[in-house]
């Protein structure tokens, strides 16, 4: 085909020119794909994709223009300078690599156009370098106007394409760039061919060391083929690695890292699918919520490594016991949820739960120890108890809550009245908030007595709720709800402040008498101890009331030891620095041991009232009381017995060496005014006893 150009005539191999465009577009697509991959890579791996993109871009430019150059006047003998051709490849690749590197720097929006223009400049220059490397049997004729047009076009369009890649929408920027580059090549190739043509003439002796057109064509086509194959292979490997990475990330996102079991997200996804399938088939589904018992002591006694080993062992045992249509997930620290499809009878769900409980109960070997726990389980049915996953979760959880409350019945089915109880608890929680805001709580004080003299030594502050319609409500009814809702923090702070204020007003405490005053004991919830500023809260209450720190005693339960050993020790040390006393309440009812007593600086133990009440009829209770007093004596810790209501209790406690007691025998809980009157009477009694003792000594002296 002949194109007239400025009065001259040039012939072109249109097939080779079209091949140049096709190869250029394909290689450009690979280079763009490599470039777009840069943005999804971490910083430490970007440099390799930058290098790959730069080399691919330089090679694309070189192949495009070398093939186009070979298309000029194919019937005229031509040879090429291999040094210039190779230099064009190396220089183009280096320049494109530098441009690509600068394109990822935060240089501003116009930088994308400038960097693209640089790549366009390199592209046109490589073509014209090929023209310079050409030695033909004729005259190589340059057209400066078309050379300029080629540069302007290539730089402008390349700038637009590069800017789209850098600043465009990531979802379509790559495709837009390939389209723009393709249009650029379709126009650029004819322009660059027309800018430099060959006019036939006499054949001269070619310079030495030249490469013939056929050989160069084979090299360029081989390089293009190699780049396409290599690029396609890299692209395929990258896609495969991306799919594998996504699969790994999805597995991590849907599975628990410790046990390998599905996590809560996976459970919800699988449960939704199972619910849809069960609904389509009209089948029932059972959801089982499971909570481990005695798991926390394993962590506390043997360490977290033992707890992790136990969880992994339990997970393996549970996984082995699952059958078709059954699914299990770990949803929390010691919480698991399972479901079973195609449930025909309640007995099937009960058997499923029993199988899971048996797997959990199997001992797990760890460093020569056999670690074992059991569990409670709550069961809810679809569609009987709920139609949707969230409601099904809630109702199975309600059943679990009841199962944990009753160790004798560790597996409970959901029942409608559980919702009523839950609503009642919610209503009670709302009333508690109102009562706290409207100051409807009050403190009653139960005296504590010295068993030697029978005198009052202090009082335990007990909170009561003055309900507008129900009258005086005992703490057993509202404290569990306050703890479950977190209200115990505000309520506990009020009790502490009020107890300190009232105790600071007792006459003996105000005077700082010779007996040192009367202590006030305040119960503390584990949730209060978990507050990071609890010691400061106690200090503020003492400062606001003016109560001497040694007259305040805070009672913690064994549950506080189990909840967080380190936190409790830190808090106790802080309280000790203030001068506040700390007592262990209800000793013997939980898991506290001699080791715990030695580890924590308790000032007093309070024996659980259940043991005191049963010690005359139950040999085990009697032994527990005696053992507690022996342990405390060995550690130098005073003991107070709770629940003393009969003289026989008193006699037994004195026989075992107990020095203080509390109970109905010494006085029921009373209002603050009555406690103040009791203190006044006690002071009068002590004064009378002291006067009588003084008179007796005087009489003895006179007689002598």
Buried (B, 14 or more C-beta within 10 A) or exposed (E): EEEEBEEEEBBBBEEBBBBBBBBBBBBBBBBBBBBBBBEEEEEEEBEEBBBBBBBBBBBBBBBBBBBBBBBBBBEBBBBBBBEBBEBBBEBBBBBBBBBBBBBBEEEEEEBBBBBBBBBBBBBBBBBBBBBBBBBBBBEBBEBEEBBEBBBBBBBBBBBBBBBBBBEBEEEEBBBBBBBBBBBBBEBBBBBBBBBBBBBBEEEEEBEEEBBEBEEBBEBBBEBBEEBBEBBEEBBEEBEEEEEEEEEEEEEEEBBBEEBEBBBBEBBBEBBEEBBEBBEEEEBBBBBBBBBBBEBBBBBBBBEEEBBBBBBBBBBBBBEEBBEEBBBBBBBEEBBBBBBBBBBEEBEBBBEBBEBBBEBBEBEBEBEEBEBBBBBBBBBBBBBBBBEEBEEBBBBBBBBBBBBBEEEEEBBBBBBEEBBEEBEEBEEBBEBBBEBBEEEBBBBBBBBBBBBEEEBBBBBBBBBBBBBEEEEEBEBEEBBBBBBEBEBBBBBBBBBBBBBBBBBBBBEBBEEEEEEEBBBBBBBBBBBBBBBEEBBEBBBBBBEEBEBBBBBBBBBBBBBBBBBBBEBBBBBBEBBBEBEBBBBBBBBBBBBBEEEBBEEBBBBBBBBBBBBBBBBBEEEEBBEBBBBBBEBBBEEEBBBBBBBBBBEEBBEBBEEBEBBBBBBEBBBEBBBBEBBBEBBEEBBEBBEEEEEEEEEEEEEEEEEE
